[in-house]
């Protein structure tokens, strides 16, 4: 990191820097994170954060600024460093592990054009809406089974732990080609990878290390790779009708993808493909409880379900940030950036920007237009967004007509993570219709 601002003109007060960067801040978004974002948007929307244990980093909090950065991949690069923020010890550990300059994970989030374009095209057609819609009947069968199971009890459950983490996992693994008996392993590794700072997901053997987050993260990737090496070999030898086979047998420039690239694809699909969706589903249920008029609207008019999903993705913003690295000295919004500077794109802040969204802190499924950027923007826009929207639409079509009331019966709890995060516990009582 080479940020060389010597004065305090653009310095972010530590209170707000900590709220934006530290994983534990995201366990209390309402009282810590969102008030800090509001202050930053109004007072220092593109400021430089310095907090102990982390390298200096620019915080991008406005919708327009993040759009501009996302579109300018030549200056704001994805491939020069890890795409998510780590403390200095963890960043140092990852650089030590990859002392040859290689990436920790050969996945799209770590790539710039033209490499990014070539690798993304391997699955671009598979993820197009027309192809995704062919899976609707299979996904609906999974949704019906999941809802049947949810409603078979006495109505008391933890909506996250008993339901929301499992349905998206079953959907993405069925499309991917991972057998159902291996799904618990996929879930555990995903939680370790995306929430290494959360005490409920840490590996016991690494929690006392100064660079614990990176060690947990790297260990999860290594375990994923061990599993996926075997899966890729099986699919190349005996291709089937699943996404794993498409990736294992894809060729770029006439050659099969290297194992590290196949694993990078597999890890991204097997983790973000369900973690973000489960966070959105559980967050949507909480929002419908907090805003009961919206629950009544969507139950009375199921045609609002797609709008419910868009608003839930905006309101919850399960992807908290991505990081970009400045490729050359560049002036942006009156700030002189230096080559090697890091920028943190804060999507939850952008999705509540007052200049774009009226009453942004209100959950409103009739919001028009809804210009959220929860799926990103530009070249790195989420390739799996159509799958996510389809599986959530089907789920709510199956669930909402069968329930008349939802009550929160205990304290909601959130994951301590600054990359992908959301609810980890939501005790509820569901009354069947």
The 8 nearest C-alpha neighbors of each residue, nearest first, counted from 0:
[[1, 340, 339, 2, 54, 341, 55, 56],
 [2, 0, 340, 339, 3, 337, 338, 55],
 [3, 1, 340, 0, 4, 337, 55, 336],
 [4, 2, 5, 1, 337, 336, 340, 6],
 [3, 5, 6, 2, 7, 9, 47, 8],
 [6, 4, 3, 7, 8, 2, 10, 9],
 [7, 5, 4, 8, 9, 10, 3, 47],
 [6, 8, 10, 9, 5, 4, 11, 47],
 [7, 9, 10, 6, 4, 46, 5, 11],
 [8, 10, 46, 7, 47, 11, 43, 45],
 [9, 11, 7, 47, 8, 46, 48, 12],
 [12, 10, 48, 46, 47, 16, 13, 9],
 [13, 11, 14, 15, 16, 10, 48, 49],
 [12, 14, 16, 15, 17, 11, 50, 49],
 [15, 13, 17, 12, 16, 18, 35, 11],
 [16, 14, 18, 35, 17, 13, 12, 19],
 [17, 15, 13, 19, 48, 18, 14, 11],
 [16, 18, 20, 15, 21, 19, 14, 13],
 [17, 19, 15, 24, 32, 16, 20, 31],
 [20, 18, 16, 17, 32, 15, 21, 24],
 [21, 19, 17, 18, 16, 22, 417, 24],
 [20, 22, 17, 23, 24, 18, 19, 417],
 [23, 21, 416, 417, 415, 24, 25, 20],
 [22, 24, 415, 25, 21, 26, 416, 196],
 [25, 23, 18, 22, 26, 21, 27, 31],
 [26, 24, 28, 27, 23, 415, 22, 416],
 [25, 27, 413, 415, 24, 23, 414, 28],
 [28, 26, 25, 29, 31, 30, 24, 32],
 [27, 29, 32, 25, 31, 30, 33, 26],
 [30, 28, 27, 33, 31, 32, 34, 25],
 [29, 31, 28, 27, 32, 34, 33, 35],
 [32, 30, 28, 27, 29, 34, 18, 33],
 [31, 33, 28, 35, 18, 34, 36, 19],
 [32, 34, 36, 35, 29, 28, 31, 37],
 [35, 33, 37, 36, 32, 31, 38, 30],
 [36, 34, 38, 15, 32, 33, 37, 39],
 [37, 35, 33, 39, 38, 34, 348, 40],
 [36, 38, 34, 40, 35, 39, 33, 41],
 [39, 37, 35, 41, 36, 40, 42, 34],
 [38, 40, 43, 44, 36, 42, 41, 37],
 [41, 39, 44, 37, 38, 42, 60, 43],
 [42, 40, 38, 39, 43, 37, 44, 36],
 [41, 43, 39, 40, 38, 44, 37, 45],
 [44, 42, 39, 46, 45, 40, 41, 9],
 [43, 45, 40, 39, 60, 46, 42, 61],
 [46, 44, 59, 58, 43, 57, 60, 47],
 [45, 47, 9, 57, 58, 43, 11, 10],
 [46, 48, 57, 10, 56, 11, 9, 58],
 [49, 47, 11, 56, 16, 55, 57, 10],
 [50, 48, 55, 47, 51, 54, 56, 13],
 [51, 49, 53, 52, 13, 48, 17, 16],
 [50, 52, 53, 49, 54, 86, 87, 17],
 [51, 53, 87, 86, 50, 54, 88, 49],
 [54, 52, 86, 87, 51, 50, 55, 49],
 [53, 55, 87, 56, 0, 49, 52, 86],
 [56, 54, 49, 48, 53, 47, 2, 0],
 [55, 57, 341, 48, 47, 342, 54, 58],
 [56, 58, 47, 342, 46, 48, 343, 341],
 [59, 57, 343, 45, 46, 342, 60, 47],
 [60, 58, 45, 344, 343, 345, 61, 44],
 [59, 61, 348, 44, 345, 349, 40, 58],
 [62, 60, 349, 64, 63, 59, 40, 352],
 [61, 63, 349, 65, 64, 352, 66, 60],
 [64, 62, 66, 65, 61, 67, 349, 68],
 [65, 63, 67, 61, 66, 62, 68, 59],
 [64, 66, 68, 67, 62, 63, 69, 344],
 [65, 67, 63, 69, 64, 68, 70, 62],
 [68, 66, 64, 70, 65, 69, 63, 71],
 [67, 69, 65, 71, 70, 66, 64, 75],
 [70, 68, 66, 67, 71, 377, 376, 65],
 [71, 69, 377, 67, 68, 72, 66, 376],
 [72, 70, 68, 73, 69, 74, 75, 67],
 [71, 73, 75, 76, 74, 70, 69, 111],
 [72, 74, 71, 75, 76, 326, 111, 112],
 [73, 75, 326, 72, 325, 71, 76, 327],
 [76, 74, 325, 72, 323, 324, 73, 71],
 [75, 77, 324, 72, 323, 78, 74, 73],
 [78, 76, 323, 109, 110, 111, 79, 82],
 [77, 79, 110, 109, 111, 80, 76, 81],
 [78, 80, 77, 324, 76, 81, 109, 323],
 [81, 79, 78, 82, 77, 324, 109, 102],
 [80, 82, 83, 109, 79, 84, 322, 78],
 [83, 81, 322, 321, 80, 109, 77, 108],
 [84, 82, 321, 322, 81, 418, 85, 320],
 [85, 83, 322, 82, 86, 81, 418, 343],
 [86, 84, 90, 89, 87, 83, 53, 213],
 [85, 87, 53, 89, 88, 52, 90, 84],
 [86, 88, 53, 90, 52, 89, 91, 54],
 [89, 87, 210, 91, 90, 86, 92, 209],
 [90, 88, 210, 213, 92, 91, 86, 87],
 [89, 91, 87, 93, 92, 88, 85, 86],
 [92, 90, 88, 94, 89, 93, 87, 95],
 [91, 93, 95, 89, 90, 94, 96, 88],
 [94, 92, 96, 90, 95, 91, 97, 89],
 [93, 95, 97, 91, 96, 92, 98, 90],
 [94, 96, 92, 98, 93, 97, 91, 90],
 [97, 95, 93, 94, 98, 92, 103, 99],
 [98, 96, 94, 99, 95, 101, 100, 93],
 [97, 99, 95, 100, 94, 96, 101, 93],
 [98, 100, 97, 101, 96, 94, 95, 102],
 [101, 99, 98, 97, 102, 94, 96, 103],
 [100, 102, 97, 99, 103, 98, 104, 105],
 [103, 101, 104, 105, 100, 97, 109, 81],
 [102, 104, 101, 97, 105, 93, 217, 81],
 [103, 105, 102, 263, 106, 259, 109, 220],
 [106, 104, 263, 260, 259, 102, 109, 103],
 [105, 107, 263, 108, 104, 264, 109, 260],
 [108, 106, 110, 109, 115, 119, 105, 118],
 [107, 109, 106, 110, 82, 77, 379, 78],
 [110, 108, 78, 77, 107, 106, 82, 81],
 [111, 109, 78, 115, 107, 77, 108, 114],
 [112, 110, 115, 78, 77, 114, 113, 76],
 [113, 111, 115, 114, 116, 110, 72, 117],
 [112, 114, 116, 115, 111, 117, 110, 118],
 [115, 113, 112, 117, 116, 111, 118, 110],
 [114, 116, 112, 111, 110, 118, 113, 117],
 [117, 115, 119, 113, 114, 118, 112, 120],
 [118, 116, 114, 120, 115, 119, 113, 251],
 [117, 119, 115, 120, 121, 116, 114, 107],
 [118, 120, 116, 121, 117, 115, 123, 122],
 [121, 119, 123, 117, 122, 118, 116, 124],
 [120, 122, 119, 118, 123, 249, 246, 117],
 [121, 123, 125, 120, 124, 119, 126, 246],
 [124, 122, 120, 126, 125, 121, 119, 127],
 [123, 125, 127, 126, 122, 120, 130, 121],
 [126, 124, 122, 123, 127, 130, 131, 242],
 [125, 127, 123, 124, 131, 383, 122, 128],
 [126, 128, 124, 130, 129, 125, 131, 123],
 [129, 127, 131, 130, 385, 132, 126, 386],
 [130, 128, 132, 131, 127, 133, 126, 125],
 [131, 129, 132, 133, 128, 127, 125, 126],
 [130, 132, 128, 133, 129, 134, 126, 127],
 [133, 131, 134, 135, 130, 129, 128, 389],
 [132, 134, 131, 130, 135, 129, 136, 137],
 [133, 135, 132, 137, 131, 136, 138, 130],
 [136, 134, 138, 132, 137, 133, 139, 131],
 [137, 135, 139, 138, 134, 140, 133, 132],
 [136, 138, 140, 139, 134, 135, 141, 133],
 [137, 139, 141, 135, 140, 136, 134, 142],
 [140, 138, 142, 136, 141, 137, 135, 393],
 [139, 141, 143, 137, 138, 142, 144, 136],
 [142, 140, 138, 144, 139, 143, 145, 137],
 [141, 143, 139, 145, 394, 144, 140, 146],
 [144, 142, 146, 140, 145, 141, 147, 139],
 [143, 145, 147, 141, 142, 146, 148, 140],
 [144, 146, 142, 148, 143, 147, 141, 149],
 [147, 145, 149, 143, 148, 144, 150, 142],
 [148, 146, 144, 150, 145, 149, 143, 151],
 [147, 149, 151, 145, 146, 150, 144, 152],
 [150, 148, 146, 147, 151, 145, 152, 162],
 [151, 149, 147, 148, 152, 146, 154, 431],
 [152, 150, 148, 149, 147, 153, 154, 146],
 [153, 151, 150, 154, 149, 155, 148, 156],
 [152, 154, 155, 151, 150, 429, 156, 428],
 [153, 155, 429, 428, 152, 430, 156, 150],
 [156, 154, 428, 153, 427, 429, 157, 152],
 [157, 155, 427, 158, 426, 154, 161, 428],
 [156, 158, 426, 425, 161, 160, 159, 427],
 [157, 159, 162, 425, 161, 156, 160, 163],
 [160, 158, 163, 424, 157, 162, 161, 425],
 [159, 161, 157, 162, 158, 164, 424, 163],
 [162, 160, 157, 158, 159, 156, 163, 164],
 [161, 163, 158, 165, 159, 164, 160, 166],
 [164, 162, 159, 277, 165, 281, 166, 158],
 [165, 163, 277, 162, 159, 166, 160, 167],
 [164, 166, 168, 162, 163, 167, 169, 161],
 [165, 167, 169, 168, 163, 164, 170, 145],
 [168, 166, 273, 170, 169, 165, 277, 171],
 [167, 169, 165, 273, 166, 171, 170, 172],
 [170, 168, 166, 172, 167, 171, 173, 165],
 [171, 169, 167, 173, 168, 172, 166, 174],
 [170, 172, 174, 168, 173, 169, 175, 167],
 [171, 173, 175, 177, 169, 174, 170, 176],
 [174, 172, 176, 170, 175, 171, 169, 177],
 [175, 173, 171, 172, 176, 241, 242, 170],
 [174, 176, 242, 172, 243, 173, 241, 171],
 [175, 177, 173, 241, 174, 172, 243, 178],
 [176, 178, 172, 175, 173, 179, 181, 182],
 [179, 177, 180, 181, 176, 182, 172, 173],
 [178, 180, 182, 181, 177, 169, 172, 173],
 [179, 181, 178, 182, 183, 177, 184, 185],
 [182, 180, 179, 184, 178, 183, 185, 177],
 [181, 183, 185, 184, 179, 180, 186, 178],
 [184, 182, 186, 185, 181, 187, 180, 179],
 [183, 185, 187, 182, 186, 181, 188, 180],
 [184, 186, 182, 188, 183, 187, 189, 181],
 [187, 185, 183, 189, 184, 188, 182, 190],
 [188, 186, 184, 190, 189, 185, 183, 191],
 [187, 189, 191, 185, 190, 219, 186, 192],
 [190, 188, 192, 186, 270, 191, 187, 185],
 [191, 189, 187, 193, 192, 188, 194, 200],
 [192, 190, 188, 195, 200, 189, 194, 193],
 [191, 193, 216, 189, 190, 219, 194, 188],
 [192, 194, 190, 191, 419, 189, 195, 418],
 [193, 195, 416, 197, 196, 191, 190, 192],
 [194, 196, 212, 191, 201, 197, 215, 192],
 [197, 195, 194, 212, 415, 198, 416, 22],
 [196, 198, 415, 194, 199, 195, 200, 201],
 [199, 197, 201, 200, 196, 195, 415, 206],
 [198, 200, 197, 201, 414, 196, 194, 202],
 [201, 199, 191, 198, 197, 190, 195, 194],
 [202, 200, 195, 198, 199, 191, 203, 197],
 [201, 203, 204, 205, 215, 206, 200, 191],
 [202, 204, 205, 206, 201, 207, 200, 198],
 [203, 205, 202, 206, 207, 201, 208, 215],
 [206, 204, 211, 203, 207, 208, 202, 215],
 [205, 207, 211, 208, 203, 204, 202, 201],
 [208, 206, 205, 209, 211, 204, 203, 210],
 [207, 209, 211, 210, 206, 205, 214, 212],
 [210, 208, 211, 88, 207, 89, 206, 212],
 [211, 209, 89, 88, 208, 212, 213, 214],
 [212, 210, 208, 214, 206, 205, 213, 209],
 [213, 211, 195, 215, 214, 210, 196, 216],
 [212, 214, 89, 216, 215, 211, 210, 217],
 [213, 215, 211, 217, 216, 212, 218, 210],
 [216, 214, 218, 212, 213, 217, 195, 211],
 [215, 217, 192, 213, 219, 214, 218, 212],
 [216, 218, 220, 214, 219, 215, 213, 221],
 [219, 217, 221, 215, 220, 216, 214, 222],
 [220, 218, 222, 216, 217, 221, 188, 192],
 [221, 219, 223, 217, 222, 218, 224, 216],
 [220, 222, 224, 218, 223, 219, 217, 225],
 [223, 221, 219, 225, 224, 220, 218, 226],
 [222, 224, 220, 226, 221, 225, 227, 219],
 [223, 225, 227, 221, 226, 222, 228, 262],
 [226, 224, 222, 223, 228, 227, 221, 229],
 [225, 227, 223, 224, 228, 229, 222, 230],
 [226, 228, 230, 224, 229, 225, 231, 223],
 [229, 227, 231, 225, 230, 226, 224, 232],
 [228, 230, 232, 227, 231, 226, 233, 225],
 [231, 229, 227, 233, 232, 228, 234, 226],
 [232, 230, 234, 228, 233, 247, 229, 227],
 [231, 233, 229, 235, 230, 234, 236, 228],
 [234, 232, 230, 236, 231, 235, 237, 229],
 [235, 233, 238, 237, 244, 231, 236, 232],
 [236, 234, 232, 233, 237, 238, 247, 248],
 [235, 237, 233, 234, 232, 238, 231, 248],
 [238, 236, 234, 235, 233, 239, 244, 232],
 [239, 237, 234, 244, 235, 236, 240, 233],
 [240, 238, 241, 244, 237, 234, 243, 176],
 [241, 239, 244, 238, 242, 245, 176, 243],
 [242, 240, 175, 176, 243, 244, 239, 174],
 [241, 243, 175, 245, 244, 174, 246, 176],
 [242, 244, 246, 175, 241, 245, 176, 247],
 [245, 243, 234, 247, 238, 242, 246, 241],
 [246, 244, 242, 248, 243, 247, 249, 241],
 [245, 247, 249, 243, 244, 248, 242, 261],
 [248, 246, 244, 231, 245, 235, 249, 243],
 [247, 249, 245, 246, 235, 244, 250, 255],
 [250, 248, 246, 247, 255, 245, 121, 256],
 [249, 251, 255, 254, 253, 256, 252, 248],
 [252, 250, 253, 254, 255, 256, 249, 117],
 [251, 253, 254, 250, 255, 117, 256, 249],
 [252, 254, 251, 250, 255, 249, 256, 248],
 [255, 253, 250, 251, 252, 256, 249, 257],
 [256, 254, 250, 249, 257, 251, 248, 253],
 [255, 257, 260, 250, 261, 254, 258, 249],
 [258, 256, 260, 259, 255, 261, 254, 262],
 [257, 259, 261, 260, 262, 256, 228, 231],
 [258, 260, 262, 257, 261, 105, 263, 104],
 [261, 259, 263, 105, 262, 257, 258, 256],
 [262, 260, 258, 264, 263, 259, 265, 256],
 [263, 261, 265, 259, 264, 260, 224, 266],
 [264, 262, 106, 105, 260, 266, 261, 265],
 [263, 265, 261, 267, 262, 266, 106, 260],
 [264, 266, 262, 268, 263, 267, 269, 261],
 [265, 267, 269, 263, 268, 264, 262, 270],
 [268, 266, 264, 270, 265, 269, 271, 263],
 [269, 267, 272, 265, 270, 266, 271, 264],
 [268, 270, 266, 267, 272, 265, 271, 273],
 [271, 269, 189, 272, 267, 268, 273, 274],
 [272, 270, 274, 273, 267, 275, 268, 269],
 [273, 271, 268, 270, 269, 274, 171, 275],
 [272, 274, 167, 168, 276, 271, 275, 270],
 [273, 275, 271, 277, 276, 270, 272, 278],
 [276, 274, 278, 277, 317, 273, 271, 279],
 [277, 275, 279, 273, 278, 274, 280, 387],
 [276, 278, 163, 280, 164, 274, 279, 275],
 [279, 277, 421, 275, 276, 281, 280, 282],
 [278, 280, 282, 276, 277, 281, 283, 312],
 [281, 279, 283, 277, 282, 278, 276, 163],
 [282, 280, 284, 283, 278, 279, 163, 159],
 [281, 283, 279, 285, 284, 280, 278, 286],
 [282, 284, 286, 280, 311, 281, 285, 279],
 [285, 283, 287, 281, 286, 282, 288, 280],
 [284, 286, 288, 282, 283, 287, 289, 281],
 [287, 285, 289, 283, 288, 284, 290, 282],
 [288, 286, 294, 290, 284, 285, 289, 291],
 [287, 289, 285, 291, 286, 290, 284, 405],
 [288, 290, 286, 287, 291, 285, 362, 284],
 [289, 291, 287, 288, 292, 293, 286, 362],
 [292, 290, 294, 293, 288, 287, 289, 295],
 [293, 291, 295, 294, 290, 296, 287, 297],
 [294, 292, 296, 291, 295, 290, 287, 297],
 [293, 295, 291, 287, 292, 296, 297, 298],
 [296, 294, 292, 298, 293, 297, 299, 291],
 [297, 295, 293, 299, 294, 298, 300, 292],
 [296, 298, 300, 299, 301, 294, 303, 295],
 [299, 297, 295, 300, 296, 301, 294, 399],
 [298, 300, 296, 297, 295, 301, 294, 400],
 [299, 301, 297, 302, 298, 303, 296, 304],
 [302, 300, 303, 297, 304, 298, 299, 396],
 [301, 303, 300, 304, 305, 297, 306, 299],
 [304, 302, 301, 306, 297, 305, 300, 307],
 [303, 305, 307, 306, 302, 301, 392, 308],
 [306, 304, 308, 307, 303, 392, 309, 302],
 [307, 305, 309, 303, 308, 304, 364, 310],
 [308, 306, 304, 364, 310, 305, 309, 311],
 [307, 309, 311, 305, 306, 310, 312, 304],
 [310, 308, 306, 312, 311, 307, 313, 305],
 [309, 311, 313, 307, 308, 312, 364, 314],
 [310, 312, 308, 314, 283, 313, 309, 315],
 [311, 313, 309, 316, 315, 310, 314, 279],
 [314, 312, 310, 316, 311, 371, 315, 350],
 [313, 315, 311, 312, 310, 316, 362, 350],
 [314, 316, 312, 313, 317, 311, 282, 279],
 [317, 315, 347, 313, 312, 373, 318, 314],
 [318, 316, 275, 420, 419, 315, 319, 421],
 [319, 317, 419, 316, 320, 418, 420, 373],
 [320, 318, 418, 346, 419, 317, 417, 347],
 [321, 319, 345, 344, 418, 318, 346, 343],
 [320, 322, 344, 83, 82, 343, 323, 418],
 [321, 323, 343, 82, 83, 342, 344, 320],
 [322, 324, 342, 76, 77, 75, 341, 325],
 [323, 325, 341, 76, 75, 340, 339, 342],
 [326, 324, 75, 339, 338, 340, 74, 327],
 [325, 327, 74, 338, 339, 324, 75, 76],
 [328, 326, 338, 325, 329, 337, 74, 339],
 [327, 329, 337, 338, 336, 330, 326, 335],
 [328, 330, 336, 327, 335, 331, 337, 338],
 [331, 329, 335, 334, 336, 333, 332, 328],
 [330, 332, 334, 333, 329, 335, 336, 45],
 [331, 333, 334, 330, 45, 64, 335, 44],
 [334, 332, 331, 330, 335, 45, 336, 329],
 [335, 333, 331, 330, 332, 336, 9, 45],
 [334, 336, 330, 329, 331, 333, 337, 328],
 [337, 335, 329, 328, 330, 334, 340, 338],
 [338, 336, 328, 340, 339, 2, 327, 329],
 [337, 339, 327, 328, 326, 325, 340, 336],
 [340, 338, 325, 0, 1, 324, 337, 326],
 [339, 341, 325, 2, 0, 1, 337, 338],
 [342, 340, 324, 56, 323, 57, 325, 339],
 [341, 343, 57, 323, 322, 56, 58, 324],
 [344, 342, 322, 58, 59, 57, 321, 345],
 [345, 343, 59, 320, 321, 322, 346, 65],
 [346, 344, 320, 60, 348, 347, 59, 319],
 [345, 347, 349, 348, 319, 320, 344, 350],
 [348, 346, 350, 316, 349, 345, 319, 351],
 [347, 349, 346, 351, 60, 350, 36, 345],
 [350, 348, 62, 61, 346, 352, 351, 347],
 [349, 351, 347, 348, 371, 352, 313, 346],
 [352, 350, 359, 348, 349, 353, 356, 347],
 [351, 353, 349, 354, 355, 350, 356, 62],
 [354, 352, 356, 355, 357, 351, 359, 358],
 [353, 355, 352, 356, 357, 62, 351, 61],
 [354, 356, 353, 352, 357, 62, 370, 351],
 [357, 355, 359, 353, 352, 354, 351, 358],
 [356, 358, 359, 353, 355, 354, 352, 360],
 [359, 357, 361, 360, 356, 353, 351, 362],
 [358, 360, 351, 356, 357, 361, 353, 352],
 [359, 361, 358, 362, 351, 314, 357, 356],
 [362, 360, 359, 358, 363, 314, 290, 357],
 [361, 363, 360, 364, 314, 286, 290, 310],
 [364, 362, 365, 366, 361, 310, 293, 307],
 [363, 365, 307, 366, 306, 310, 362, 293],
 [366, 364, 363, 367, 306, 303, 307, 310],
 [367, 365, 364, 363, 369, 368, 310, 306],
 [368, 366, 369, 365, 370, 364, 306, 356],
 [367, 369, 366, 370, 356, 365, 371, 355],
 [368, 370, 367, 371, 366, 310, 309, 356],
 [371, 369, 368, 372, 355, 356, 350, 367],
 [372, 370, 350, 313, 369, 373, 349, 309],
 [371, 373, 375, 374, 376, 370, 350, 346],
 [372, 374, 375, 316, 371, 313, 312, 346],
 [375, 373, 381, 372, 380, 376, 384, 371],
 [376, 374, 380, 372, 373, 381, 379, 377],
 [375, 377, 380, 69, 379, 372, 66, 378],
 [376, 378, 70, 379, 380, 69, 375, 66],
 [379, 377, 380, 376, 70, 69, 72, 116],
 [380, 378, 377, 381, 376, 375, 108, 69],
 [379, 381, 375, 376, 377, 374, 378, 382],
 [382, 380, 374, 383, 384, 379, 375, 376],
 [381, 383, 384, 380, 126, 123, 385, 379],
 [384, 382, 386, 381, 385, 126, 387, 272],
 [383, 385, 387, 386, 381, 382, 388, 374],
 [386, 384, 388, 387, 383, 128, 389, 126],
 [387, 385, 389, 384, 383, 388, 390, 131],
 [386, 388, 384, 385, 390, 389, 391, 276],
 [389, 387, 385, 391, 386, 390, 392, 384],
 [390, 388, 386, 392, 391, 387, 385, 393],
 [389, 391, 393, 387, 392, 388, 394, 386],
 [392, 390, 394, 388, 393, 389, 387, 395],
 [393, 391, 389, 395, 394, 390, 388, 396],
 [394, 392, 396, 390, 391, 395, 139, 389],
 [393, 395, 391, 397, 142, 396, 392, 398],
 [394, 396, 398, 397, 392, 399, 393, 391],
 [397, 395, 393, 394, 398, 399, 392, 400],
 [396, 398, 394, 395, 399, 393, 143, 400],
 [399, 397, 395, 401, 396, 400, 394, 146],
 [398, 400, 401, 395, 402, 396, 298, 397],
 [401, 399, 402, 398, 298, 397, 396, 432],
 [402, 400, 432, 399, 398, 431, 403, 397],
 [403, 401, 431, 432, 399, 430, 400, 404],
 [404, 402, 432, 431, 430, 401, 405, 400],
 [403, 405, 430, 402, 429, 406, 431, 432],
 [406, 404, 429, 428, 430, 288, 427, 407],
 [407, 405, 428, 427, 408, 429, 288, 404],
 [406, 408, 427, 426, 409, 428, 405, 425],
 [409, 407, 427, 426, 406, 428, 410, 425],
 [410, 408, 426, 407, 411, 425, 427, 424],
 [409, 411, 412, 425, 426, 408, 407, 424],
 [412, 410, 425, 424, 409, 413, 426, 422],
 [413, 411, 424, 423, 422, 410, 425, 26],
 [414, 412, 422, 26, 423, 421, 415, 411],
 [413, 415, 423, 420, 416, 421, 26, 422],
 [416, 414, 23, 197, 22, 26, 25, 196],
 [417, 415, 22, 194, 420, 418, 414, 25],
 [416, 418, 22, 319, 419, 21, 25, 20],
 [419, 417, 319, 320, 416, 318, 83, 420],
 [420, 418, 318, 317, 319, 193, 417, 416],
 [421, 419, 416, 317, 414, 418, 417, 318],
 [420, 422, 278, 413, 414, 317, 423, 282],
 [421, 423, 413, 424, 412, 414, 278, 282],
 [422, 424, 413, 412, 414, 159, 421, 425],
 [423, 425, 412, 159, 411, 422, 157, 160],
 [424, 426, 411, 157, 158, 159, 427, 412],
 [427, 425, 157, 409, 408, 156, 407, 158],
 [428, 426, 407, 408, 406, 156, 155, 157],
 [427, 429, 155, 406, 154, 405, 407, 408],
 [430, 428, 154, 405, 404, 431, 427, 155],
 [429, 431, 404, 403, 402, 154, 405, 432],
 [430, 432, 402, 403, 401, 429, 404, 150],
 [431, 402, 403, 401, 430, 400, 404, 399]]
